Amino acid sequence: MDHLDVDFDDHLTAFSKAMIQGLEGKKSCLEMIPTYLEAVSEIPPHQRVIAADAGGTNFRVATVYFDENKRPVIENPQTFSMPAVESELGREEFFEAMAVLFGGVIDASSKMGFCFSYPVEITPDKDGRLIRFVKEIKAPDVVGQLIGENLNHALAGLGTGVLKQIVLLNDTVATLLAGVGYRNRSFSSYIGFILGTGTNCCYIESNANIAKRKNLDPRRSQIINTESGGMAGAHRGKIDRLFDATTNNPGVHIFEKMISGAYLGPLFLTTIQQACRDGMASGVAAEAISRITALTTKEMNDFLFYPCGDNPLAKVCRQSGPADTTLLYVIADRLVERAAKFAAVNLSAMALKTGMGTDPIRPICIVAEGTTFYQMKTLKTRVEFYLKQYLEDKRGIYTEIIDVENATLIGAAIAGLTN
């Protein structure tokens, strides 16, 4: 499970092979979902668009326009609870409840960019058919329904008049689009990367390479949602397999379970409890650690920042001695190092597939989002180290990671204005 056990080149080759298989419609652990959205750099100035972000249990709406310098201006932002969180709703009830939340902005524009962060199958007209709800949403009758079409029907029922031109996308794609036009910088291509509770990645692909979709203009390109958390075949240790068997979906999203915030803390707990059973910790520490029933990634991160501080693991170690503190710290640190290496493999595969980034003055822009990526101790700097070592120095591919505030709303607005 050590990061030195991860061969970067071998994993990069496996990632790239899975991407190509997914694009060709062959059996693959990467879904490689076409979005039918282009990353257009020319954003019309001073045109308002309705932007919405449905993710988790929150629902955000606003109006957005871009000034003459391509800077986004967000107006009338409002945050609501996502419909069907508190109680189950039928199909019509769900969309009617959602339509009401647009009341303050509905007359601002005929265009809408809708970041809908639940599994959907995007259609060529840029609507999306719901595959399933996650994150506590209780509306089973909505599964299989077109989100934009049903929302438009509900809005019409409220007397809003003209139907909206709705463009549907997910949070990873919105994150990528938020980098377009970023501070008038010149980039050769874009990658959207999420590493928070879960992980995902998207990039821009030539239509000519998307063999599983017919009638695409081969001269154009579009964003591909890779669903990279599902990558299989990554090198795992015995404890990775032991931990995977305890999750709600054993054998699924193997890659995500080694790098994302939902899993790093629990994986760390499984690892240190095994270390205690193997006699690596003192008896006092082993007894205390064996009684821990749950450990979050935040608690793991607190320990990394403050191994002698006021957090559960530090308190356990104070009962025994510095050797136990060092043991736990090294295990946590090595798991973070491995997560960074895997994340860099993911990003490198996307960057190489674009065929861009060979000129250092026009690098590939990686728009990154997620608390795990930015807040986990040393994770971001280690990802950048691996990208420099394996992508830039060995392959001559240049990248730059940026952080865009309100990325999902801004990306949704760009989608609504340019597609």
Secondary structure, 3 states (H helix, E strand, C coil): CCHHHCCHHHHHHHHHHHHHHHHCCCCCCCCCEECCCCCCCCCCCCCCEEEEEEECCEEEEEEEEECCCCCEEEEEEEEEECCCCCCCCCHHHHHHHHHHCCCCCCCCCCEEEEEECCCEEECCCCCEEECCCCCCCCCHHHCCCEHHHHHHHHHHHCCCCCCCEEEEECHHHHHHHHCCCHHHCCCCEEEEEEECCCEEEEEEEEHHHCCCCCCCCCCCEEEEECCHHHCCCCCCCHHHHHHHHHCCCCCCCCCHHHHCCCCHHHHHHHHHHHHHHCCCCCHHHHHHHHCCCCCCHHHHHHHHHCCCCCCHHHHHHHCCCHHHHHHHHHHHHHHHHHHHHHHHHHHHHHHHHHCCCCCCCCCEEEEEECHHHHHCCCHHHHHHHHHHHHHHHHHCCCEEEECCCCHHHHHHHHHHHHC
